[in-house]
Amino acid sequence: MEKEKVLMEAQETTISFVMPCFNDGTSIEKAVNSLLDQDLPGIEVIVVNDGSDSDTKKVLDMLAETKPIKVIHFEQNKGACVARNEGAKIAKGKYLSFLPADAILYPGMARIWYEHLEEFKEYDFLYGGYRFIDEHGEPLPNSDYFFQSFEPYLLEVNNYIDGSFPIRRESFWKYAKIMNQPDGLWDATVKSLQDWDLWLSVVKNGGKGLYVQDIFFGTTPPHPGGLSFDSSQNWVDRINYIKKKHNIPDRKLCVASLGAGFHAKRIAYILNADFKEMPSFKPHTYEAIYCIGFYPEFAAQQDQMFFNNLYNQAEGRTAAKKVVHFVGTDVWQLYNLSIRSLKVWQNYLKNAVDVVLCESDFIQAELNELGIHAEIVPIPPAKLYELKPLPKDFTIAIYQPLINAQFYRPAEMREIAKVVPQVKFKFFGNPNEKGQDKEIANIEHCGFIDNMETFIDECSAIIRFPMHDGLPISVLEFILAGRYALASVPIRHALCLPEFNLEQAVAGVVQMMANAKEPNTVASDYWRKELDHDKYKKTIYDFTGYNPKEYWENRALSWTQQAAQMPIEIEEVKKMFEKTGAKSVLDIGCGDGRWYPHLKEWGVEKYEGRDISENLIKAAQLRFPHEKDSFHATKVEDMPSVVDKVDLVFSYTCLEHITEEEFPKAVEAIKGRGKKLLLIEPTNFTSRYYCHNHDYEKHFKVIEKVKLADKEIMLCDLA
């Protein structure tokens, strides 16, 4: 292979592994060998002895004599962050990895890291899965951790990327400089959650991560006495330290999951809430906790009283409103409990939970049979996909998850494919199935789907036949895009075969083939109305008693700190502003007047500030009492006609908050108020309901543009 030849001839150091070591004498040799045994040339191994005991020092000195590694000795313990930074200072590799001394990198994984980062040069770092292992290197049961594609918002609310994964050396020092950390990107003042701090320092400054779905290494789980294990009262302080450093808002609504993480992540986006894969039993300050998927067996394994163990720092037992939302298979688990266990959960849901929800009328009926009352609230997908034409070749998608795959009848699904060889089948969801079924020509295993929208565009229909189900998100996504669906539960505008029969299933597929010439617009229109995001948000806020407007109003006093600009950002905005020569400015989304002193310093003679938040306007008036008449509470789209036409409309990360429906009104209001528009907006948009990429060049004549790390400055002509 030419690629292999080039790689083997490379003279450069490819990956530098910097490994902090503190009393890891029993595991360090295995860890080092797992690196040296990789099939990638040019690997550098640097072990930093962080003040270990004499036995560990002896082991390291022996390794340094017998193996091609470098060892740095600290006489005293300085902490893992200092050790990593010191190793990074002498590292020569194009990429850096900070694997711990109790980890084992699996064979061939360094090559995968290197080749991916070489191919996808727009990414700063790569990450994937890992597993927990015992002291012998053997995997612990159910300890494989897969994550999902890169999402800045998700990192903001959940520490989900391990600090061991590789980063470009140039990126490491680039972001260290931006963070004003000359010794290195690892912040020695951070005593726990260090990997979270590391990746936030990259991502919050515009860095990108590449997700590769594989298990790359094994590491031992957190142990008693370690910071990762600690559940003491200072946990909130540690989290708040990271949030304060990276200007992450303290969200008061948490969407949690006990087994339905896919649903919960998407709902967190819609509600602008925190997300927890499994709700932490550590202290918190949430006002409401919304749990998607209440798998009783799993909940019992964690703790019998689940929500009651989510403690409030000040009050001990949580005062947060608790909502449980059943999704389908969790109800099936209830059916399989013993009578005694079922009574425990019945009493718990009745007395310890404030609200019980479910997705559909048939799930509601099943819960009623079990003595549990639930309100029907369908969970919408985070994105309502556009209607696209059906693909030229009729293709069926079949969902096969990583966990509990047998529950989804994989054998029967393969038999269907055999019966209709003229139809192409795409199995998705389970990365472990890649490479299987090569003997069945019309089956393609796609694994985990990174871009669901593109995948749906390539398919004509979906089949989902689990032994029990609720109102599956994947089916709804397909229907919303005008695709056809064949399901084992009654879903409106989908073919339903509740009693699974192969012949019936095949007949259903053939029927869809014959009729599916155009997208299913009837089904799509129905579910678009039923799954309206605003309707869903209002429903959940009513059930939880959570008022997001009130919450954001209460944040007014801390806004200055949360919205502090980097000096480089202010300087770039100033350069663009000076090109306008503006003397009168309308500042929309002015907040507490954070840009007012800068604009005045730059020569503005007449200033007006507008913001939707009354509390922020009050804060601005308190900051600038002599100019309090310059600040008013107003929606952008409802700015009164009394506002004089100004030289410049100034908008700093304001328009992203306006919904797609209201945005045309805002455009008209802006065009009617100014000669020019100085627009600063994020470059990285998420699927959160309040963060929209409005494709501003479609609405405004952009005459000049400057890109910052995570924002874009646009000067627009409104004439």
Secondary structure, DSSP 8 states (H G I E B T S, - for coil): -HHHHHHHT--S--EEEEEEESS-TTTHHHHHHHHHTSS-TT-EEEEEEES--HHHHHHHHHHHHHSS-EEEEESS---HHHHHHHHHHH---SEEE---TT-EE-TTHHHHHHHHHHH-TT-SEEEEEEEEE-TTS-EEEEEEE---S--HHHHHH---S-TTS-EEHHHHHHHHHHTT-TT-SS-TT--S-HHHHHHHHHHTTT--EEEEEEEEEEE----TTSTTT--STTHHHHHHHHHHHTT----SEEEEEES-HHHHHHHHHHHT-EEESS--SS-B--SEEEEEEE-HHHHHHH-TTGGGGSEETTTEE--SEEEEE--SHHHHHHHTS-HHHHHHHHHHHHHT-SEEEESSHHHHHHHHHTT---EE-----SS--------SS-EEEEE--SSSGGGG-HHHHHHHHHH-TTSEEEEES-GGGTT--TTSTTEEEEES-S-HHHHHHT-SEEEE--SS-SS-HHHHHHHHTT-EEEESS--TTSEE-SS--HHHHHHHHHHHHHH-SS--HHHHHHHHHHT-HHHHHHHHHHHHT--HHHHHHHTGGGHHHHT---HHHHHHHHHHHHTTT-SEEEEET-TTTTTHHHHHHTT-SEEEEEES-HHHHHHHHHH-GGGGGGEEE--GGG--TTS--EEEEEEES-GGGS-TTTHHHHHHHHHTTEEEEEEEEESS--S-TT-----GGGTSEEEEEEE-SSEEEEEEE--
